[in-house]
Amino acid sequence: EVLDALKKHDLKPKAVVLTHGHGDHIGGIQEIVNTYHVPVYIHKGDVPYLSDPELNLSAYSNPTPIMVKAEIIEVKQGDHITCGDIDLEVLETPGHTPGGVCYYMEGLVFVGDTLFRDSVGRTD
């Protein structure tokens, strides 16, 4: 779906930025990486999830286990990812996975699965 939307709107991503390495977040990455030749940003604590279907849980939920082969750029607390006018600051938020992170930019935080509502997890 993401690849279709990128093509439909003639968008060319510069990178894939991951909050964590579970299969439901990395499932379509290989096709994006292969098509656009972009790096993948992920915390070093979750790098093993990209190549281990048991860790990323896809071995239990997908007909085809997920393994990502890409240029990996490891991020840590306080790092900044800048692309054009966009600057994302890395905030380490382990718990859901050892390398879980959020990305902060002025007025917005990308939390991935750090925060849930009406599901697993707590919002207090």
C-alpha contacts under 8 A as a table, 3 or more apart, distances in Angstrom:
res1	aa1	res2	aa2	distance
1	E	4	D	5.12
1	E	5	A	6.24
2	V	5	A	5.09
2	V	6	L	6.17
2	V	28	G	7.72
3	L	6	L	5.09
3	L	7	K	6.26
3	L	31	E	7.71
3	L	32	I	6.49
4	D	7	K	5.22
4	D	8	K	6.00
5	A	8	K	5.01
5	A	9	H	6.17
6	L	9	H	5.46
6	L	10	D	5.85
6	L	11	L	4.86
6	L	12	K	6.76
6	L	13	P	7.99
7	K	10	D	4.86
7	K	11	L	6.25
8	K	11	L	7.83
12	K	36	Y	7.01
13	P	16	V	7.53
13	P	36	Y	7.00
13	P	38	V	7.31
14	K	36	Y	7.90
14	K	38	V	5.80
14	K	39	P	7.68
14	K	83	C	7.73
15	A	38	V	4.88
15	A	39	P	5.15
15	A	40	V	5.95
15	A	41	Y	7.36
16	V	29	I	7.50
16	V	33	V	7.99
16	V	38	V	6.91
16	V	39	P	6.30
16	V	40	V	4.71
16	V	41	Y	6.14
17	V	40	V	5.95
17	V	41	Y	4.78
17	V	42	I	6.59
18	L	21	G	7.07
18	L	25	H	7.48
18	L	26	I	7.84
18	L	40	V	7.29
18	L	41	Y	5.97
18	L	42	I	5.31
19	T	42	I	6.83
19	T	43	H	7.96
19	T	100	G	5.69
19	T	101	V	4.98
19	T	102	C	5.90
19	T	103	Y	7.63
19	T	110	F	7.86
19	T	111	V	6.93
19	T	112	G	5.37
19	T	113	D	7.68
20	H	25	H	7.24
20	H	42	I	6.83
20	H	43	H	7.46
20	H	46	D	6.29
20	H	97	T	6.68
20	H	99	G	6.34
20	H	100	G	4.86
20	H	101	V	6.64
20	H	112	G	7.32
20	H	113	D	7.94
21	G	25	H	6.49
21	G	26	I	6.32
21	G	42	I	7.79
21	G	46	D	5.58
21	G	47	V	7.26
21	G	49	Y	5.24
21	G	50	L	6.23
21	G	56	N	5.96
21	G	97	T	7.68
21	G	100	G	7.98
22	H	25	H	5.55
22	H	26	I	6.41
22	H	49	Y	6.84
22	H	55	L	7.49
22	H	56	N	4.23
22	H	57	L	6.36
22	H	58	S	7.69
23	G	26	I	5.09
23	G	27	G	5.49
23	G	53	P	7.70
23	G	56	N	4.92
23	G	57	L	5.86
23	G	58	S	5.13
23	G	66	I	6.59
24	D	27	G	5.75
24	D	58	S	7.81
25	H	28	G	7.88
26	I	29	I	5.38
26	I	50	L	7.58
26	I	66	I	7.65
26	I	68	V	7.71
27	G	30	Q	7.50
27	G	66	I	6.31
28	G	31	E	5.90
28	G	32	I	6.77
29	I	32	I	5.12
29	I	33	V	6.06
29	I	68	V	7.07
30	Q	33	V	5.06
30	Q	34	N	6.01
30	Q	68	V	5.61
30	Q	69	K	6.90
30	Q	70	A	7.56
31	E	34	N	5.09
31	E	35	T	6.03
32	I	35	T	5.15
32	I	36	Y	5.90
32	I	37	H	7.57
32	I	38	V	7.71
33	V	36	Y	5.44
33	V	37	H	4.89
33	V	38	V	5.29
33	V	39	P	7.12
33	V	70	A	6.69
34	N	37	H	5.53
34	N	38	V	7.97
38	V	70	A	7.91
38	V	71	E	7.45
39	P	70	A	6.40
39	P	71	E	4.83
39	P	72	I	5.86
39	P	73	I	6.76
40	V	70	A	6.66
40	V	71	E	6.14
40	V	72	I	4.97
40	V	73	I	5.97
41	Y	72	I	6.05
41	Y	73	I	4.78
41	Y	74	E	5.86
41	Y	75	V	6.53
42	I	46	D	6.72
42	I	47	V	6.59
42	I	72	I	7.21
42	I	73	I	6.45
42	I	74	E	5.24
42	I	75	V	5.75
42	I	99	G	7.83
43	H	46	D	5.62
43	H	47	V	6.62
43	H	74	E	5.12
43	H	75	V	4.70
43	H	76	K	5.95
43	H	99	G	5.13
43	H	100	G	6.95
43	H	101	V	7.00
44	K	47	V	5.16
44	K	74	E	5.24
44	K	75	V	6.63
44	K	76	K	7.55
44	K	99	G	6.40
45	G	48	P	7.35
45	G	98	P	5.44
45	G	99	G	4.03
45	G	100	G	7.76
46	D	49	Y	5.35
46	D	50	L	7.39
46	D	97	T	7.16
46	D	98	P	6.48
46	D	99	G	4.71
46	D	100	G	7.26
47	V	50	L	5.68
47	V	51	S	7.78
47	V	72	I	7.99
47	V	74	E	7.81
48	P	51	S	5.76
48	P	52	D	6.22
48	P	55	L	7.60
49	Y	52	D	5.16
49	Y	53	P	7.07
49	Y	55	L	5.28
49	Y	56	N	4.96
50	L	53	P	7.70
50	L	56	N	6.98
50	L	66	I	7.63
50	L	67	M	5.49
50	L	68	V	5.16
50	L	69	K	7.64
51	S	66	I	7.49
51	S	67	M	4.56
51	S	68	V	5.88
51	S	69	K	7.52
52	D	55	L	5.38
52	D	56	N	6.27
52	D	66	I	7.74
52	D	67	M	6.49
53	P	56	N	5.07
53	P	57	L	5.64
53	P	58	S	5.09
53	P	59	A	4.88
53	P	65	P	5.48
53	P	66	I	5.70
53	P	67	M	6.53
54	E	57	L	4.91
54	E	58	S	6.51
54	E	59	A	5.29
54	E	60	Y	7.33
55	L	58	S	7.95
56	N	59	A	7.71
56	N	66	I	7.76
57	L	60	Y	5.67
57	L	61	S	6.68
58	S	61	S	5.00
58	S	62	N	5.12
58	S	64	T	7.62
58	S	65	P	5.10
58	S	66	I	5.84
59	A	62	N	6.17
59	A	63	P	7.87
59	A	64	T	7.49
59	A	65	P	4.99
59	A	66	I	7.57
62	N	65	P	5.82
62	N	66	I	7.81
75	V	79	D	6.29
75	V	90	V	7.11
76	K	79	D	5.75
76	K	90	V	6.36
76	K	91	L	7.45
76	K	92	E	6.68
77	Q	90	V	5.28
77	Q	91	L	5.05
77	Q	92	E	5.20
78	G	89	E	6.01
78	G	90	V	5.26
78	G	91	L	6.36
79	D	89	E	5.79
79	D	90	V	5.27
80	H	87	D	6.45
80	H	88	L	5.43
80	H	89	E	4.53
80	H	90	V	6.19
81	I	87	D	5.71
81	I	88	L	5.06
81	I	89	E	6.55
81	I	90	V	7.86
82	T	85	D	7.34
82	T	86	I	5.64
82	T	87	D	4.41
82	T	88	L	6.32
83	C	86	I	5.25
83	C	87	D	6.56
84	G	87	D	7.96
86	I	105	M	7.63
87	D	105	M	6.17
88	L	103	Y	5.56
88	L	104	Y	5.36
88	L	105	M	5.15
89	E	103	Y	5.45
89	E	104	Y	5.02
89	E	105	M	6.47
90	V	101	V	6.59
90	V	102	C	6.08
90	V	103	Y	4.95
90	V	104	Y	6.59
91	L	101	V	5.48
91	L	102	C	5.09
91	L	103	Y	6.06
91	L	104	Y	7.19
92	E	99	G	7.29
92	E	100	G	6.32
92	E	101	V	4.47
92	E	102	C	6.47
93	T	99	G	7.43
93	T	100	G	5.20
93	T	101	V	4.81
93	T	102	C	6.50
93	T	114	T	6.96
94	P	97	T	5.72
94	P	98	P	4.90
94	P	99	G	5.48
94	P	100	G	4.56
94	P	101	V	6.67
95	G	98	P	5.95
95	G	100	G	6.78
95	G	114	T	7.58
96	H	100	G	6.44
96	H	113	D	6.91
96	H	114	T	6.30
97	T	100	G	5.21
100	G	114	T	7.29
101	V	111	V	7.25
101	V	112	G	7.91
101	V	114	T	7.78
102	C	109	V	6.68
102	C	110	F	5.49
102	C	111	V	4.69
102	C	112	G	6.86
102	C	114	T	7.58
103	Y	109	V	5.61
103	Y	110	F	5.07
103	Y	111	V	6.80
104	Y	107	G	7.98
104	Y	108	L	6.00
104	Y	109	V	4.45
104	Y	110	F	6.45
105	M	108	L	5.32
105	M	109	V	6.27
111	V	114	T	5.42
111	V	115	L	6.46
112	G	115	L	7.23
113	D	116	F	6.49
115	L	121	G	6.67
115	L	122	R	6.81
115	L	123	T	6.16
116	F	119	S	6.09
116	F	120	V	6.40
116	F	121	G	5.28
116	F	122	R	6.09
116	F	123	T	6.18
117	R	120	V	7.53
117	R	121	G	7.15
117	R	122	R	6.83
117	R	123	T	6.22
